């Protein structure tokens, strides 16, 4: 077992696959209000 496999329980190929996945698919915390059509500065009115 390599050091990565011992620490994570994943093989090098699995690590590369997850690295590629999270590199290409960015994480957006919370709702993206711009995609929902809310203009900047008006979010406080929308969230109430």
mmCIF entry with sequence, helices, sheets and N, C-alpha, C, O atoms, coordinates in Angstrom:
data_MODEL
# 
_entry.id   MODEL 
# 
_entity.id                         1 
_entity.type                       polymer 
_entity.pdbx_number_of_molecules   1 
# 
_entity_poly.entity_id                      1 
_entity_poly.type                           'polypeptide(L)' 
_entity_poly.nstd_linkage                   no 
_entity_poly.nstd_monomer                   no 
_entity_poly.pdbx_seq_one_letter_code       
;(UNK)(UNK)(UNK)(UNK)(UNK)(UNK)(UNK)(UNK)(UNK)(UNK)(UNK)(UNK)(UNK)(UNK)(UNK)(UNK)
(UNK)(UNK)(UNK)(UNK)(UNK)(UNK)(UNK)(UNK)(UNK)(UNK)(UNK)(UNK)(UNK)(UNK)(UNK)(UNK)
(UNK)(UNK)(UNK)(UNK)(UNK)(UNK)(UNK)(UNK)(UNK)(UNK)(UNK)(UNK)(UNK)(UNK)(UNK)(UNK)
;
_entity_poly.pdbx_seq_one_letter_code_can   XXXXXXXXXXXXXXXXXXXXXXXXXXXXXXXXXXXXXXXXXXXXXXXX 
_entity_poly.pdbx_strand_id                 A 
# 
loop_
_entity_poly_seq.entity_id 
_entity_poly_seq.num 
_entity_poly_seq.mon_id 
_entity_poly_seq.hetero 
1 1  UNK n 
1 2  UNK n 
1 3  UNK n 
1 4  UNK n 
1 5  UNK n 
1 6  UNK n 
1 7  UNK n 
1 8  UNK n 
1 9  UNK n 
1 10 UNK n 
1 11 UNK n 
1 12 UNK n 
1 13 UNK n 
1 14 UNK n 
1 15 UNK n 
1 16 UNK n 
1 17 UNK n 
1 18 UNK n 
1 19 UNK n 
1 20 UNK n 
1 21 UNK n 
1 22 UNK n 
1 23 UNK n 
1 24 UNK n 
1 25 UNK n 
1 26 UNK n 
1 27 UNK n 
1 28 UNK n 
1 29 UNK n 
1 30 UNK n 
1 31 UNK n 
1 32 UNK n 
1 33 UNK n 
1 34 UNK n 
1 35 UNK n 
1 36 UNK n 
1 37 UNK n 
1 38 UNK n 
1 39 UNK n 
1 40 UNK n 
1 41 UNK n 
1 42 UNK n 
1 43 UNK n 
1 44 UNK n 
1 45 UNK n 
1 46 UNK n 
1 47 UNK n 
1 48 UNK n 
# 
_struct_asym.id          A 
_struct_asym.entity_id   1 
# 
loop_
_struct_conf.conf_type_id 
_struct_conf.id 
_struct_conf.pdbx_PDB_helix_id 
_struct_conf.beg_label_comp_id 
_struct_conf.beg_label_asym_id 
_struct_conf.beg_label_seq_id 
_struct_conf.pdbx_beg_PDB_ins_code 
_struct_conf.end_label_comp_id 
_struct_conf.end_label_asym_id 
_struct_conf.end_label_seq_id 
_struct_conf.pdbx_end_PDB_ins_code 
_struct_conf.beg_auth_comp_id 
_struct_conf.beg_auth_asym_id 
_struct_conf.beg_auth_seq_id 
_struct_conf.end_auth_comp_id 
_struct_conf.end_auth_asym_id 
_struct_conf.end_auth_seq_id 
_struct_conf.pdbx_PDB_helix_class 
_struct_conf.details 
_struct_conf.pdbx_PDB_helix_length 
HELX_P HELX_P1 AA1 UNK A 3  ? UNK A 8  ? UNK A 3  UNK A 8  1 ? 6  
HELX_P HELX_P2 AA2 UNK A 12 ? UNK A 24 ? UNK A 12 UNK A 24 1 ? 13 
HELX_P HELX_P3 AA3 UNK A 43 ? UNK A 47 ? UNK A 43 UNK A 47 1 ? 5  
# 
_struct_conf_type.id          HELX_P 
_struct_conf_type.criteria    ? 
_struct_conf_type.reference   ? 
# 
loop_
_atom_site.group_PDB 
_atom_site.id 
_atom_site.type_symbol 
_atom_site.label_atom_id 
_atom_site.label_alt_id 
_atom_site.label_comp_id 
_atom_site.label_asym_id 
_atom_site.label_entity_id 
_atom_site.label_seq_id 
_atom_site.pdbx_PDB_ins_code 
_atom_site.Cartn_x 
_atom_site.Cartn_y 
_atom_site.Cartn_z 
_atom_site.occupancy 
_atom_site.B_iso_or_equiv 
_atom_site.pdbx_formal_charge 
_atom_site.auth_seq_id 
_atom_site.auth_comp_id 
_atom_site.auth_asym_id 
_atom_site.auth_atom_id 
_atom_site.pdbx_PDB_model_num 
ATOM 1   N N  . UNK A 1 1  ? 0.829   -1.189 0.000   1.00 0.00 ? 1  UNK A N  1 
ATOM 2   C CA . UNK A 1 1  ? 0.000   0.000  0.000   1.00 0.00 ? 1  UNK A CA 1 
ATOM 3   C C  . UNK A 1 1  ? 0.875   1.254  0.000   1.00 0.00 ? 1  UNK A C  1 
ATOM 4   O O  . UNK A 1 1  ? 1.900   1.324  0.677   1.00 0.00 ? 1  UNK A O  1 
ATOM 5   N N  . UNK A 1 2  ? 0.438   2.226  -0.774  1.00 0.00 ? 2  UNK A N  1 
ATOM 6   C CA . UNK A 1 2  ? 1.155   3.495  -0.774  1.00 0.00 ? 2  UNK A CA 1 
ATOM 7   C C  . UNK A 1 2  ? 0.714   4.332  0.423   1.00 0.00 ? 2  UNK A C  1 
ATOM 8   O O  . UNK A 1 2  ? -0.235  3.985  1.126   1.00 0.00 ? 2  UNK A O  1 
ATOM 9   N N  . UNK A 1 3  ? 1.412   5.423  0.636   1.00 0.00 ? 3  UNK A N  1 
ATOM 10  C CA . UNK A 1 3  ? 1.093   6.297  1.769   1.00 0.00 ? 3  UNK A CA 1 
ATOM 11  C C  . UNK A 1 3  ? -0.305  6.907  1.623   1.00 0.00 ? 3  UNK A C  1 
ATOM 12  O O  . UNK A 1 3  ? -1.027  7.049  2.610   1.00 0.00 ? 3  UNK A O  1 
ATOM 13  N N  . UNK A 1 4  ? -0.686  7.266  0.397   1.00 0.00 ? 4  UNK A N  1 
ATOM 14  C CA . UNK A 1 4  ? -2.016  7.834  0.159   1.00 0.00 ? 4  UNK A CA 1 
ATOM 15  C C  . UNK A 1 4  ? -3.092  6.806  0.461   1.00 0.00 ? 4  UNK A C  1 
ATOM 16  O O  . UNK A 1 4  ? -4.104  7.141  1.076   1.00 0.00 ? 4  UNK A O  1 
ATOM 17  N N  . UNK A 1 5  ? -2.897  5.568  0.046   1.00 0.00 ? 5  UNK A N  1 
ATOM 18  C CA . UNK A 1 5  ? -3.876  4.522  0.313   1.00 0.00 ? 5  UNK A CA 1 
ATOM 19  C C  . UNK A 1 5  ? -4.033  4.291  1.806   1.00 0.00 ? 5  UNK A C  1 
ATOM 20  O O  . UNK A 1 5  ? -5.140  4.045  2.284   1.00 0.00 ? 5  UNK A O  1 
ATOM 21  N N  . UNK A 1 6  ? -2.941  4.369  2.538   1.00 0.00 ? 6  UNK A N  1 
ATOM 22  C CA . UNK A 1 6  ? -3.016  4.168  3.978   1.00 0.00 ? 6  UNK A CA 1 
ATOM 23  C C  . UNK A 1 6  ? -3.764  5.303  4.660   1.00 0.00 ? 6  UNK A C  1 
ATOM 24  O O  . UNK A 1 6  ? -4.538  5.062  5.586   1.00 0.00 ? 6  UNK A O  1 
ATOM 25  N N  . UNK A 1 7  ? -3.545  6.537  4.220   1.00 0.00 ? 7  UNK A N  1 
ATOM 26  C CA . UNK A 1 7  ? -4.189  7.687  4.853   1.00 0.00 ? 7  UNK A CA 1 
ATOM 27  C C  . UNK A 1 7  ? -5.652  7.836  4.469   1.00 0.00 ? 7  UNK A C  1 
ATOM 28  O O  . UNK A 1 7  ? -6.477  8.186  5.312   1.00 0.00 ? 7  UNK A O  1 
ATOM 29  N N  . UNK A 1 8  ? -5.989  7.575  3.201   1.00 0.00 ? 8  UNK A N  1 
ATOM 30  C CA . UNK A 1 8  ? -7.342  7.851  2.721   1.00 0.00 ? 8  UNK A CA 1 
ATOM 31  C C  . UNK A 1 8  ? -8.175  6.596  2.484   1.00 0.00 ? 8  UNK A C  1 
ATOM 32  O O  . UNK A 1 8  ? -9.404  6.668  2.486   1.00 0.00 ? 8  UNK A O  1 
ATOM 33  N N  . UNK A 1 9  ? -7.550  5.484  2.287   1.00 0.00 ? 9  UNK A N  1 
ATOM 34  C CA . UNK A 1 9  ? -8.288  4.278  1.938   1.00 0.00 ? 9  UNK A CA 1 
ATOM 35  C C  . UNK A 1 9  ? -8.640  4.226  0.462   1.00 0.00 ? 9  UNK A C  1 
ATOM 36  O O  . UNK A 1 9  ? -9.395  3.353  0.035   1.00 0.00 ? 9  UNK A O  1 
ATOM 37  N N  . UNK A 1 10 ? -8.091  5.167  -0.332  1.00 0.00 ? 10 UNK A N  1 
ATOM 38  C CA . UNK A 1 10 ? -8.364  5.203  -1.763  1.00 0.00 ? 10 UNK A CA 1 
ATOM 39  C C  . UNK A 1 10 ? -7.078  4.938  -2.536  1.00 0.00 ? 10 UNK A C  1 
ATOM 40  O O  . UNK A 1 10 ? -5.978  5.208  -2.054  1.00 0.00 ? 10 UNK A O  1 
ATOM 41  N N  . UNK A 1 11 ? -7.237  4.410  -3.735  1.00 0.00 ? 11 UNK A N  1 
ATOM 42  C CA . UNK A 1 11 ? -6.083  4.187  -4.595  1.00 0.00 ? 11 UNK A CA 1 
ATOM 43  C C  . UNK A 1 11 ? -5.714  5.497  -5.290  1.00 0.00 ? 11 UNK A C  1 
ATOM 44  O O  . UNK A 1 11 ? -6.463  6.473  -5.235  1.00 0.00 ? 11 UNK A O  1 
ATOM 45  N N  . UNK A 1 12 ? -4.556  5.506  -5.942  1.00 0.00 ? 12 UNK A N  1 
ATOM 46  C CA . UNK A 1 12 ? -4.130  6.695  -6.674  1.00 0.00 ? 12 UNK A CA 1 
ATOM 47  C C  . UNK A 1 12 ? -5.120  7.045  -7.787  1.00 0.00 ? 12 UNK A C  1 
ATOM 48  O O  . UNK A 1 12 ? -5.378  8.222  -8.040  1.00 0.00 ? 12 UNK A O  1 
ATOM 49  N N  . UNK A 1 13 ? -5.668  6.037  -8.446  1.00 0.00 ? 13 UNK A N  1 
ATOM 50  C CA . UNK A 1 13 ? -6.626  6.279  -9.529  1.00 0.00 ? 13 UNK A CA 1 
ATOM 51  C C  . UNK A 1 13 ? -7.893  6.933  -8.987  1.00 0.00 ? 13 UNK A C  1 
ATOM 52  O O  . UNK A 1 13 ? -8.437  7.838  -9.620  1.00 0.00 ? 13 UNK A O  1 
ATOM 53  N N  . UNK A 1 14 ? -8.370  6.488  -7.827  1.00 0.00 ? 14 UNK A N  1 
ATOM 54  C CA . UNK A 1 14 ? -9.559  7.094  -7.231  1.00 0.00 ? 14 UNK A CA 1 
ATOM 55  C C  . UNK A 1 14 ? -9.288  8.538  -6.810  1.00 0.00 ? 14 UNK A C  1 
ATOM 56  O O  . UNK A 1 14 ? -10.148 9.406  -6.966  1.00 0.00 ? 14 UNK A O  1 
ATOM 57  N N  . UNK A 1 15 ? -8.102  8.792  -6.280  1.00 0.00 ? 15 UNK A N  1 
ATOM 58  C CA . UNK A 1 15 ? -7.724  10.162 -5.905  1.00 0.00 ? 15 UNK A CA 1 
ATOM 59  C C  . UNK A 1 15 ? -7.711  11.067 -7.131  1.00 0.00 ? 15 UNK A C  1 
ATOM 60  O O  . UNK A 1 15 ? -8.207  12.192 -7.076  1.00 0.00 ? 15 UNK A O  1 
ATOM 61  N N  . UNK A 1 16 ? -7.148  10.585 -8.234  1.00 0.00 ? 16 UNK A N  1 
ATOM 62  C CA . UNK A 1 16 ? -7.120  11.377 -9.467  1.00 0.00 ? 16 UNK A CA 1 
ATOM 63  C C  . UNK A 1 16 ? -8.529  11.636 -9.978  1.00 0.00 ? 16 UNK A C  1 
ATOM 64  O O  . UNK A 1 16 ? -8.832  12.738 -10.436 1.00 0.00 ? 16 UNK A O  1 
ATOM 65  N N  . UNK A 1 17 ? -9.400  10.619 -9.903  1.00 0.00 ? 17 UNK A N  1 
ATOM 66  C CA . UNK A 1 17 ? -10.774 10.769 -10.374 1.00 0.00 ? 17 UNK A CA 1 
ATOM 67  C C  . UNK A 1 17 ? -11.498 11.834 -9.563  1.00 0.00 ? 17 UNK A C  1 
ATOM 68  O O  . UNK A 1 17 ? -12.173 12.680 -10.149 1.00 0.00 ? 17 UNK A O  1 
ATOM 69  N N  . UNK A 1 18 ? -11.385 11.826 -8.244  1.00 0.00 ? 18 UNK A N  1 
ATOM 70  C CA . UNK A 1 18 ? -12.044 12.819 -7.395  1.00 0.00 ? 18 UNK A CA 1 
ATOM 71  C C  . UNK A 1 18 ? -11.424 14.197 -7.582  1.00 0.00 ? 18 UNK A C  1 
ATOM 72  O O  . UNK A 1 18 ? -12.130 15.204 -7.535  1.00 0.00 ? 18 UNK A O  1 
ATOM 73  N N  . UNK A 1 19 ? -10.117 14.252 -7.793  1.00 0.00 ? 19 UNK A N  1 
ATOM 74  C CA . UNK A 1 19 ? -9.456  15.531 -8.052  1.00 0.00 ? 19 UNK A CA 1 
ATOM 75  C C  . UNK A 1 19 ? -9.983  16.148 -9.336  1.00 0.00 ? 19 UNK A C  1 
ATOM 76  O O  . UNK A 1 19 ? -10.284 17.341 -9.372  1.00 0.00 ? 19 UNK A O  1 
ATOM 77  N N  . UNK A 1 20 ? -10.099 15.354 -10.386 1.00 0.00 ? 20 UNK A N  1 
ATOM 78  C CA . UNK A 1 20 ? -10.647 15.848 -11.651 1.00 0.00 ? 20 UNK A CA 1 
ATOM 79  C C  . UNK A 1 20 ? -12.093 16.290 -11.483 1.00 0.00 ? 20 UNK A C  1 
ATOM 80  O O  . UNK A 1 20 ? -12.489 17.322 -12.024 1.00 0.00 ? 20 UNK A O  1 
ATOM 81  N N  . UNK A 1 21 ? -12.886 15.524 -10.739 1.00 0.00 ? 21 UNK A N  1 
ATOM 82  C CA . UNK A 1 21 ? -14.299 15.848 -10.536 1.00 0.00 ? 21 UNK A CA 1 
ATOM 83  C C  . UNK A 1 21 ? -14.450 17.203 -9.848  1.00 0.00 ? 21 UNK A C  1 
ATOM 84  O O  . UNK A 1 21 ? -15.214 18.049 -10.313 1.00 0.00 ? 21 UNK A O  1 
ATOM 85  N N  . UNK A 1 22 ? -13.734 17.417 -8.750  1.00 0.00 ? 22 UNK A N  1 
ATOM 86  C CA . UNK A 1 22 ? -13.883 18.664 -8.005  1.00 0.00 ? 22 UNK A CA 1 
ATOM 87  C C  . UNK A 1 22 ? -13.187 19.839 -8.686  1.00 0.00 ? 22 UNK A C  1 
ATOM 88  O O  . UNK A 1 22 ? -13.513 20.991 -8.402  1.00 0.00 ? 22 UNK A O  1 
ATOM 89  N N  . UNK A 1 23 ? -12.240 19.571 -9.573  1.00 0.00 ? 23 UNK A N  1 
ATOM 90  C CA . UNK A 1 23 ? -11.625 20.637 -10.337 1.00 0.00 ? 23 UNK A CA 1 
ATOM 91  C C  . UNK A 1 23 ? -12.582 21.142 -11.404 1.00 0.00 ? 23 UNK A C  1 
ATOM 92  O O  . UNK A 1 23 ? -12.657 22.347 -11.646 1.00 0.00 ? 23 UNK A O  1 
ATOM 93  N N  . UNK A 1 24 ? -13.313 20.242 -12.044 1.00 0.00 ? 24 UNK A N  1 
ATOM 94  C CA . UNK A 1 24 ? -14.223 20.618 -13.122 1.00 0.00 ? 24 UNK A CA 1 
ATOM 95  C C  . UNK A 1 24 ? -15.591 21.059 -12.617 1.00 0.00 ? 24 UNK A C  1 
ATOM 96  O O  . UNK A 1 24 ? -16.250 21.856 -13.285 1.00 0.00 ? 24 UNK A O  1 
ATOM 97  N N  . UNK A 1 25 ? -16.044 20.574 -11.468 1.00 0.00 ? 25 UNK A N  1 
ATOM 98  C CA . UNK A 1 25 ? -17.362 20.907 -10.920 1.00 0.00 ? 25 UNK A CA 1 
ATOM 99  C C  . UNK A 1 25 ? -17.171 21.723 -9.643  1.00 0.00 ? 25 UNK A C  1 
ATOM 100 O O  . UNK A 1 25 ? -16.990 21.171 -8.558  1.00 0.00 ? 25 UNK A O  1 
ATOM 101 N N  . UNK A 1 26 ? -17.214 23.043 -9.791  1.00 0.00 ? 26 UNK A N  1 
ATOM 102 C CA . UNK A 1 26 ? -16.973 23.897 -8.643  1.00 0.00 ? 26 UNK A CA 1 
ATOM 103 C C  . UNK A 1 26 ? -18.124 23.804 -7.649  1.00 0.00 ? 26 UNK A C  1 
ATOM 104 O O  . UNK A 1 26 ? -19.275 23.585 -8.025  1.00 0.00 ? 26 UNK A O  1 
ATOM 105 N N  . UNK A 1 27 ? -17.794 23.973 -6.397  1.00 0.00 ? 27 UNK A N  1 
ATOM 106 C CA . UNK A 1 27 ? -18.774 23.924 -5.321  1.00 0.00 ? 27 UNK A CA 1 
ATOM 107 C C  . UNK A 1 27 ? -19.280 25.327 -5.036  1.00 0.00 ? 27 UNK A C  1 
ATOM 108 O O  . UNK A 1 27 ? -18.482 26.236 -4.811  1.00 0.00 ? 27 UNK A O  1 
ATOM 109 N N  . UNK A 1 28 ? -20.589 25.516 -5.041  1.00 0.00 ? 28 UNK A N  1 
ATOM 110 C CA . UNK A 1 28 ? -21.184 26.803 -4.732  1.00 0.00 ? 28 UNK A CA 1 
ATOM 111 C C  . UNK A 1 28 ? -22.004 26.670 -3.461  1.00 0.00 ? 28 UNK A C  1 
ATOM 112 O O  . UNK A 1 28 ? -23.075 26.064 -3.485  1.00 0.00 ? 28 UNK A O  1 
ATOM 113 N N  . UNK A 1 29 ? -21.529 27.218 -2.354  1.00 0.00 ? 29 UNK A N  1 
ATOM 114 C CA . UNK A 1 29 ? -22.318 27.128 -1.128  1.00 0.00 ? 29 UNK A CA 1 
ATOM 115 C C  . UNK A 1 29 ? -23.559 28.009 -1.214  1.00 0.00 ? 29 UNK A C  1 
ATOM 116 O O  . UNK A 1 29 ? -23.476 29.170 -1.614  1.00 0.00 ? 29 UNK A O  1 
ATOM 117 N N  . UNK A 1 30 ? -24.687 27.464 -0.845  1.00 0.00 ? 30 UNK A N  1 
ATOM 118 C CA . UNK A 1 30 ? -25.926 28.225 -0.875  1.00 0.00 ? 30 UNK A CA 1 
ATOM 119 C C  . UNK A 1 30 ? -26.477 28.378 -2.272  1.00 0.00 ? 30 UNK A C  1 
ATOM 120 O O  . UNK A 1 30 ? -25.860 27.933 -3.240  1.00 0.00 ? 30 UNK A O  1 
ATOM 121 N N  . UNK A 1 31 ? -27.635 29.004 -2.386  1.00 0.00 ? 31 UNK A N  1 
ATOM 122 C CA . UNK A 1 31 ? -28.247 29.183 -3.705  1.00 0.00 ? 31 UNK A CA 1 
ATOM 123 C C  . UNK A 1 31 ? -27.531 30.265 -4.504  1.00 0.00 ? 31 UNK A C  1 
ATOM 124 O O  . UNK A 1 31 ? -27.064 31.256 -3.942  1.00 0.00 ? 31 UNK A O  1 
ATOM 125 N N  . UNK A 1 32 ? -27.449 30.072 -5.806  1.00 0.00 ? 32 UNK A N  1 
ATOM 126 C CA . UNK A 1 32 ? -26.874 31.079 -6.685  1.00 0.00 ? 32 UNK A CA 1 
ATOM 127 C C  . UNK A 1 32 ? -28.002 32.007 -7.110  1.00 0.00 ? 32 UNK A C  1 
ATOM 128 O O  . UNK A 1 32 ? -28.788 31.680 -7.999  1.00 0.00 ? 32 UNK A O  1 
ATOM 129 N N  . UNK A 1 33 ? -28.074 33.165 -6.468  1.00 0.00 ? 33 UNK A N  1 
ATOM 130 C CA . UNK A 1 33 ? -29.182 34.082 -6.716  1.00 0.00 ? 33 UNK A CA 1 
ATOM 131 C C  . UNK A 1 33 ? -29.136 34.700 -8.098  1.00 0.00 ? 33 UNK A C  1 
ATOM 132 O O  . UNK A 1 33 ? -30.179 35.037 -8.658  1.00 0.00 ? 33 UNK A O  1 
ATOM 133 N N  . UNK A 1 34 ? -27.928 34.857 -8.667  1.00 0.00 ? 34 UNK A N  1 
ATOM 134 C CA . UNK A 1 34 ? -27.850 35.410 -10.016 1.00 0.00 ? 34 UNK A CA 1 
ATOM 135 C C  . UNK A 1 34 ? -28.503 34.485 -11.036 1.00 0.00 ? 34 UNK A C  1 
ATOM 136 O O  . UNK A 1 34 ? -29.146 34.950 -11.978 1.00 0.00 ? 34 UNK A O  1 
ATOM 137 N N  . UNK A 1 35 ? -28.339 33.171 -10.849 1.00 0.00 ? 35 UNK A N  1 
ATOM 138 C CA . UNK A 1 35 ? -28.973 32.206 -11.764 1.00 0.00 ? 35 UNK A CA 1 
ATOM 139 C C  . UNK A 1 35 ? -30.488 32.211 -11.601 1.00 0.00 ? 35 UNK A C  1 
ATOM 140 O O  . UNK A 1 35 ? -31.210 31.837 -12.525 1.00 0.00 ? 35 UNK A O  1 
ATOM 141 N N  . UNK A 1 36 ? -30.980 32.631 -10.430 1.00 0.00 ? 36 UNK A N  1 
ATOM 142 C CA . UNK A 1 36 ? -32.418 32.685 -10.177 1.00 0.00 ? 36 UNK A CA 1 
ATOM 143 C C  . UNK A 1 36 ? -33.022 34.018 -10.598 1.00 0.00 ? 36 UNK A C  1 
ATOM 144 O O  . UNK A 1 36 ? -34.228 34.221 -10.460 1.00 0.00 ? 36 UNK A O  1 
ATOM 145 N N  . UNK A 1 37 ? -32.200 34.926 -11.110 1.00 0.00 ? 37 UNK A N  1 
ATOM 146 C CA . UNK A 1 37 ? -32.705 36.183 -11.635 1.00 0.00 ? 37 UNK A CA 1 
ATOM 147 C C  . UNK A 1 37 ? -32.739 37.318 -10.627 1.00 0.00 ? 37 UNK A C  1 
ATOM 148 O O  . UNK A 1 37 ? -33.371 38.341 -10.891 1.00 0.00 ? 37 UNK A O  1 
ATOM 149 N N  . UNK A 1 38 ? -32.080 37.175 -9.480  1.00 0.00 ? 38 UNK A N  1 
ATOM 150 C CA . UNK A 1 38 ? -32.050 38.233 -8.481  1.00 0.00 ? 38 UNK A CA 1 
ATOM 151 C C  . UNK A 1 38 ? -30.873 39.151 -8.790  1.00 0.00 ? 38 UNK A C  1 
ATOM 152 O O  . UNK A 1 38 ? -29.734 38.699 -8.910  1.00 0.00 ? 38 UNK A O  1 
ATOM 153 N N  . UNK A 1 39 ? -31.159 40.443 -8.918  1.00 0.00 ? 39 UNK A N  1 
ATOM 154 C CA . UNK A 1 39 ? -30.106 41.399 -9.238  1.00 0.00 ? 39 UNK A CA 1 
ATOM 155 C C  . UNK A 1 39 ? -29.296 41.717 -7.990  1.00 0.00 ? 39 UNK A C  1 
ATOM 156 O O  . UNK A 1 39 ? -29.831 41.677 -6.882  1.00 0.00 ? 39 UNK A O  1 
ATOM 157 N N  . UNK A 1 40 ? -27.996 42.037 -8.154  1.00 0.00 ? 40 UNK A N  1 
ATOM 158 C CA . UNK A 1 40 ? -27.170 42.412 -7.010  1.00 0.00 ? 40 UNK A CA 1 
ATOM 159 C C  . UNK A 1 40 ? -27.760 43.626 -6.290  1.00 0.00 ? 40 UNK A C  1 
ATOM 160 O O  . UNK A 1 40 ? -28.192 44.588 -6.924  1.00 0.00 ? 40 UNK A O  1 
ATOM 161 N N  . UNK A 1 41 ? -27.770 43.566 -4.970  1.00 0.00 ? 41 UNK A N  1 
ATOM 162 C CA . UNK A 1 41 ? -28.321 44.641 -4.161  1.00 0.00 ? 41 UNK A CA 1 
ATOM 163 C C  . UNK A 1 41 ? -29.752 44.396 -3.733  1.00 0.00 ? 41 UNK A C  1 
ATOM 164 O O  . UNK A 1 41 ? -30.251 45.088 -2.845  1.00 0.00 ? 41 UNK A O  1 
ATOM 165 N N  . UNK A 1 42 ? -30.436 43.419 -4.344  1.00 0.00 ? 42 UNK A N  1 
ATOM 166 C CA . UNK A 1 42 ? -31.818 43.133 -4.013  1.00 0.00 ? 42 UNK A CA 1 
ATOM 167 C C  . UNK A 1 42 ? -31.997 41.797 -3.313  1.00 0.00 ? 42 UNK A C  1 
ATOM 168 O O  . UNK A 1 42 ? -33.124 41.339 -3.127  1.00 0.00 ? 42 UNK A O  1 
ATOM 169 N N  . UNK A 1 43 ? -30.904 41.174 -2.926  1.00 0.00 ? 43 UNK A N  1 
ATOM 170 C CA . UNK A 1 43 ? -30.980 39.852 -2.293  1.00 0.00 ? 43 UNK A CA 1 
ATOM 171 C C  . UNK A 1 43 ? -31.668 39.919 -0.942  1.00 0.00 ? 43 UNK A C  1 
ATOM 172 O O  . UNK A 1 43 ? -32.383 38.988 -0.573  1.00 0.00 ? 43 UNK A O  1 
ATOM 173 N N  . UNK A 1 44 ? -31.468 41.009 -0.190  1.00 0.00 ? 44 UNK A N  1 
ATOM 174 C CA . UNK A 1 44 ? -32.095 41.102 1.125   1.00 0.00 ? 44 UNK A CA 1 
ATOM 175 C C  . UNK A 1 44 ? -33.613 41.109 1.027   1.00 0.00 ? 44 UNK A C  1 
ATOM 176 O O  . UNK A 1 44 ? -34.288 40.605 1.925   1.00 0.00 ? 44 UNK A O  1 
ATOM 177 N N  . UNK A 1 45 ? -34.162 41.668 -0.044  1.00 0.00 ? 45 UNK A N  1 
ATOM 178 C CA . UNK A 1 45 ? -35.610 41.678 -0.236  1.00 0.00 ? 45 UNK A CA 1 
ATOM 179 C C  . UNK A 1 45 ? -36.122 40.289 -0.623  1.00 0.00 ? 45 UNK A C  1 
ATOM 180 O O  . UNK A 1 45 ? -37.251 39.927 -0.294  1.00 0.00 ? 45 UNK A O  1 
ATOM 181 N N  . UNK A 1 46 ? -35.303 39.529 -1.308  1.00 0.00 ? 46 UNK A N  1 
ATOM 182 C CA . UNK A 1 46 ? -35.711 38.224 -1.803  1.00 0.00 ? 46 UNK A CA 1 
ATOM 183 C C  . UNK A 1 46 ? -35.689 37.174 -0.701  1.00 0.00 ? 46 UNK A C  1 
ATOM 184 O O  . UNK A 1 46 ? -36.553 36.298 -0.661  1.00 0.00 ? 46 UNK A O  1 
ATOM 185 N N  . UNK A 1 47 ? -34.706 37.256 0.197   1.00 0.00 ? 47 UNK A N  1 
ATOM 186 C CA . UNK A 1 47 ? -34.518 36.212 1.193   1.00 0.00 ? 47 UNK A CA 1 
ATOM 187 C C  . UNK A 1 47 ? -35.513 36.303 2.354   1.00 0.00 ? 47 UNK A C  1 
ATOM 188 O O  . UNK A 1 47 ? -35.643 35.349 3.122   1.00 0.00 ? 47 UNK A O  1 
ATOM 189 N N  . UNK A 1 48 ? -36.209 37.418 2.494   1.00 0.00 ? 48 UNK A N  1 
ATOM 190 C CA . UNK A 1 48 ? -37.155 37.553 3.603   1.00 0.00 ? 48 UNK A CA 1 
ATOM 191 C C  . UNK A 1 48 ? -38.439 36.819 3.386   1.00 0.00 ? 48 UNK A C  1 
ATOM 192 O O  . UNK A 1 48 ? -39.321 36.851 4.244   1.00 0.00 ? 48 UNK A O  1 
# 
